[in-house]
Amino acid sequence: MQRRRHYREGPKDDIVYVLDYMREGNPLDRHKFHSNKPLIQAVGRDFFTLCEIVVQDTSKDIQLEQRIDLKEETGIMFDVNITYEDLTSVARDSLKRVLYTILTEKENEIIKFFNNAGPLTLKLHSLELIPSIGKKTLRMLLEERRKKPFENYKDLESRTSIKDVKNLIVERIINEMKGEEKYYLFVYPSALLSEENKRSPDQQVRYVGYLEKKVR
């Protein structure tokens, strides 16, 4: 089965984390260049885009979960966006750990999301899209943040019924990566937006991008 490949549309991730490094290329790729040349599968730090990166300098020592600045690193070049289904088993195994690392770095931004997130529709609040947050937990979150903004993950967890905030955000991010959501809070859905003209109005997706203002 041929993989669907999506060339980048929208914002670009300059900082990425290595999910898999295939020194001999990806043998499952229908493109000969990718099937026999060193290739990285990675996730972007800011927009959580999944991509493949060509390693032109084969002397580089690339490690799993390594942080790479594409603007500064030489001999490494962004190639193409990919979908979650394109990820290798190694990349999928690395994904949760890498996302935990990213969410540790972005704690202030995630906490701002919990402090500022608003309703998407008259009946649906942004926070309800986070796994395990129902109406009761939502009321608790809104009440607590009115009293005093949350300061960090620990503060949020101690004042609400939510446990392991990062794990819930990781779960939401992966769900968005799979491309089956209507609303995208964190992941820039470039693969979906490139097909938007093919979608009926009730199928169209909405990129909310709560973290984007922090990036730009």
N, C-alpha and C positions, 0 to 999 in steps of 0.2 A: 504494500500500500504506500502510495506517495504521500509525503508529508505536505501539509499546507504551509506555505511560508508567507510572512507578512513583512513587507518593507516598512520602515518606521514612518509613522505619521504622528504629529503632535510633538510634545516636549521630549527632550533627550536626557537620558541618565548618563552623567559623566562618571559617577562613582558606581562601580558594580562589584559584586562578590561572586567568586568562582563556585559553581555548583558541581561541575565535572570538567576534567581536563582530559581530552582524548588525544594522546600524543600521535596516534596513527590515523587520526580522523574518525569520522562517524560512518561506519560501514553501511548503516541503514539509510543514509542520505542518498537521494536519487541524483544529486548534483556531484559529479565526479570530483570537483575541487574540494568539496567538504568531506568526501568519503575517504580521502587518502592524505589530507593535510592536517597538521595540529590544529585542534579546535577546542574552544572553551564554551561551555554553556554557563550562563550567568544570570543573576537577577540584579536589577538596578536598585540603588539605595533610596532614591527619592520618589520614583513613580512605580516601582516594583515591576517594571517591564522585564519580560524574559527574553533573552537574546543569545545569539551566538557570536563569538569573537574569534577572528583569525589570528593565530600566533605566527608571525612572520619570522621572528627571531627564535629559532628552536633551541638556542643555548639558555633561554630563560628557565628558571626553576619555578614552575607554577604549582602552587599548593591548593588543595581543596579549601574552600571557605576563605581564601585570600582576598583582601580588599585591593582593588585596582582602580587607579585614577586614569581614565582613558585620555584625558587631556595632557597628562604628564608622562605617561608610560610610552616608551618607544618600542617598536617591533610588535605591537599589539594593536589590532584595528577592529572596530565594530563592523559586523557584517550584516546581520539581519535579525529582525524580531522573530520569535517563535511562539508557539502556543504551549500550554501546560502539557498537552498530549505529546508534544515533541520531546519532552525532557527524558533523558535516560534514567534508568533505575538508580544510578549513582546520584544524579542530579536531584531526583525526587527525595532521596534519602537525606541529602544535604540541606534541602530547602528549609525545613523547619528550624534547624539549628542556625542557619544563616539569618532567617527572619527574626529569631530571638535576638541575635547580635545587633541587627539593625534597629529593632525596637528598643533595645537598651540605649543605643546611641540617640534615638529620637524620642526619648522619654518626655521631654518638655513639649514637643509637638503633639504627641499622642494625648498628653494631659490637657493641652489646649483644646483638642478635639472634644474631649469629655466635658470641658467647661463651657464650650461655645456652640456645640452642635445643636441644630434646630430641627424643626419639622420639615419633612419632605412633601407631605400632603396634609390635608385636614385630619386624616386618620393615621398617618404613619410618621413617626419620629425617626430621625437618623440613627439614634442610639439603639432603636429596636432592631436594626439590622445586624447588630453585634450578637453572636450566639449567646444564649442563656439570658438575654435581657428582654423580659416581657413587660407587660404594663405595670406590674407591681414594682419591679426593680427600676423601671424607668421613673416612676413617681418618686422613689427614694433618691435616685440620682439627681433629679431636678430640684428636689427639696434641699438636699445637702449642698449642691453647688450654689443655690441661692443664699444659703447661710454664709458660705465661705468657699471660694474656688478651691478645687483640689490642687495639691502642691506636687504630688508625685504618685507613682504607682502604689506605694505603701499606704499613703494617706487615703487614696481612693478606696483601696481594699478594706482599710480599717473602718471606714465610715459608711460602707455599703455592704450588701450581701455578696458582692462580686469577689471571686477568688481567682487569682492568677490572671490578671488583666492581659498580660502579654500573650498568654495562650489563646485567649478568646480573639484577640486581634489577629494573631497568626492564622487561626481558623477562618476568620472572615477574609483575610487577604488571599488565602489559597482558594477559597470559594470563588472569589472574584477572578483569580487567575484562570480558573476553569471555564470562564466565559459564559456562565449560565445565569447571571444575575441581571436584574433590570437597573439597579442602582450601583454605582461604583464609587465607594467612599474613598478608597486609597489607591487602587490599581488603575493606571491609565489604560483603558481598553482599546489599544490601537488596532488590534486585529478585528475587533467588532466594528469600530467606527469606520474602518476601510470598507465595510460591507453595508454601511447604514442605508445607502440608497436602495438596497435590495429588501429592506425590512418594511413591514406594514407598521402603521403608527402605534399599534398596541404592542409591537415587538421591539420598538426602538429602545436603546439603552440611554442612560443618563449618567454622565461623569460628574460627580459632585466635587471630587478633588479637594478634600478638606486640608490636605497637607501642601497643596500646590503653592498657595500664597507665601508660605514660608520659604519655598525653594526659590521663587522668582524675585 
